[in-house]
Amino acid sequence: MQKFLQWVLVPGVWLIMLASPVLAGVVTPAPDDREVSLAPALEVLVDPEGNWSIDQVSSTFAGRFLPHTGGNPSFGFTRSVIWLRMTLDLDQVRGHDWYLVQRHPIVDHMHLYEPDGEGGFRVRHMGDVLPFGERELTVREFVFALPDTLHGPQTYYMKVHGLGALHLDLRLSSADGLVERTYREQLVTGLFFGAVLAMLLYNILLFITVRDTAYLYYLVFITFFTLSFLNINGLGLQYLWPGCPRLNEYFPSIIGLSMVGVIQYTRQFIGLRERSPSADRVLRYLLGGAVLLTLLMVAIPPPLSYHMIVFMVLVIISTLGVVSWRAWRAGFRAARLYVLAWCFFLVGCGVFALLNLGLLPHNVFTNYAPHFGGIWAILLLSLALGDRIKLLQSERDAITAQARTALEKHVQDVEQLDRDKLLFLEYLSHELNTPLNWLAGARLLQAGQLPPELADAVTMVQKGQDRLQQLVSTSLRYFDLAGREQAPSLSYCQPMWLVDRLLRQRDAVIRARSLKVRNSIPADLQVVACEAELTEVLGMLLDNAIQFSEAGGDVLVEAVVSGQQVVLKVRDGGRGIDPQDLERIFQPFFMIGSGHHADGFGLSLPMARVMIRHMGGQMWAESPGRGAGATACVQLPQAVF
């Protein structure tokens, strides 16, 4: 495979470049530029043996450079030395700090040959085989500060080689551009690893709580998976092992350990030993091979170890995807998220593998494909674990949960009924006390005396009698509605005509208060309801709107159709309702402000909601707040012909 890439694929790339009409040019950054890609201006020369010097490359072999075409250069695994040539003119940005940046942080050796102004070159060496402290700037990328003492176009050479895959993303960046991009990348990287850390801690707590070994293997997978990404991003060398760059070469072993964890996790998650012994046997063989290869990776030098680990990951992930898909088809519903997780992860790993083989271009998507696939896999695998536990618990506790739910509902209904009865008795005692005091004035008549106050006493007696009768009849009506078991008979109703008839009945009151009441409900609109009870509900809502509107105000009755539902709205511009009272006004005997009013009992809206719910609808109130008016809303099914 290595010789194929070296002697067949790479020369083929240069033939394509030779046939391209695109030529490299001089890169001239402007003062307003923050960052400029060098890919269009690169010229490439391949040194198969790696024996050429800068003097040979800049003179003898200078005519062999070919202009690079396409996006960022990607050479995959190659033992050849890659020479890059670029021409930079920094005259327009003289006096400002500019840098040559290699964004991909996994390159073994990078030698930058910059002109010394006397016909020669100064060389600067960077790479992930060197301790992190030897870098010019303490960032995970390779950054070369460019001098501003040279005038006019200057030709720079870069020599790149290593045992890993060679991906180049060269940028010319100002100091401000470098800081801004570094900040953005740190933010994105921080979010990625923060999410991974959160999932790690979350599953540690779950493992401590449930003691399920599947969580333990899942933690092994996440831990080594995270270490592998720290290696790829250069953050491991920056923060974890800055003085020991040789640890970067153990990347294949880290990946191997994550695969060992995920194989064991799969066996425990699906329960393959019980569900599918043959699939479990396949995964045991795969586990043994993964353990053996992980140990051998320590001794196998790259790039062979990189090829082997890429092949192993693709085989393992594909096998796990097939096994989980078969378990899902066999009826294990918790495996559906597991299958989706491996689809994401397989796509990400596959794209990255093709990138390392030089078959895909190096860009943001291909470079971070494992990150995208990995974070989705971690999230979905964690959700799959929760789904698995939920499924097992639901299968075990279904009957108990159903009985508990029924018992709790019954207890709540009984408690609510008791509260309503107690509230009713308490309120009834309070309301009866006032009319009884009024009725005491009748003693004046029994005494046979006819003082001037007789007319007032008779009025008080009549008023008390009326209110007492109204209270008793309204309360009995509410409890009769709340306790009925059979829903009323429903039919097609036209609410516009119901509202029109109600407004004619209240015409005198509306005129007396100089109100403007508009009925905007379409005449042909029909809903499914009990016409008598819907008329009663609309009458209550209109009475409230008329009562609480200021003299000369507006009342609007309208309908809003949404799908198969109709919302009837009665809107006034009156005193409004506080947000915390929007639901409380539907509680029996609740009235805004005081607990006692001479004009009502706090039962009209509760009765209206009960009737609407018995028709299969919903009822609620809306209001921006005190002084801003209120809207009563009734939702009912639309009549469908």
Secondary structure, 3 states (H helix, E strand, C coil): CHHHHHHHHHHHHHHHHHHCCCCCCEECCCCCCCEEECHHHCEEEEECCCCCCHHHHHHHCHHHCEECCCCECEEEECCCEEEEEEEECCHHHCCCCEEEEECCCCCCEEEEEEECCCCCEEEEEECCCCCHHHCCCCCCCEEEEECCCCCCCEEEEEEEECCCEEECCEEEEEHHHHHHHHHHHHHHHHHHHHHHHHHHHHHHHHHHHHCCHHHHHHHHHHHHHHHHHHHHCCHHHHHHCCCCHHHHHHHHHHHHHHHHHHHHHHHHHHCHHHHCHHHHHHHHHHHHHHHHHHHHCCCCCCCHHHHHHHHHHHHHHHHHHHHHHHHHHCCCCCHHHHHHHHHHHHHHHHHHHHHHCCCCCECHHHHCHHHHHHHHHHHHHHHHHHHHHHHHHHHHHHHHHHHHHHHHHHHHHHHHHHHHHHHHHHHHHHHHHHHHHHHHHHHHHHCCCCCCCHHHHHHHHHHHHHHHHHHHHHHHHHHHHHHCCCCCCCEEECHHHHHHHHHHHCHHHHHHCCCEEEECCCCCCCEEECHHHHHHHHHHHHHHHHHHCCCCCEEEEEEEEECCEEEEEEEECCCCCCHHHCCHHHCCCCCCCCCCECCECCCHHHHHHHHHHHCCCEEEEECCCCCCCEEEEEEEEECCC
